[in-house]
Amino acid sequence: MSAAVLLLDGALALGLVFFGARAVFAARAAAAVANFIALGTLTALAWARLSAPDVALAEAAIGAGMTGALLLRHLTLTDGEE
């Protein structure tokens, strides 16, 4: 395994932890939703990196796409109230 691949995998793992923590501990609801969408996108990339394209596609469509869109719609309906 080359150093570039290990660096990419390490950055992906750190990104997952970073965005997961930011989504949980965000002060504002809009920031939490944005971090959740980023987390879903990175999770889809992680599944693709693990050679599971079907799971990656499902995560991208459902986890980041549909759930993120529903959360953003909820924010617009509630004006971002906590």
Secondary structure, DSSP 8 states (H G I E B T S, - for coil): --HHHHHHHHHHHHHHHHHHHHHHS-SSHHHHHHHHHHHHHHHHHHHHHTT-HHHHHHIIIIIIIIHHHHHHHHHHHHTT--
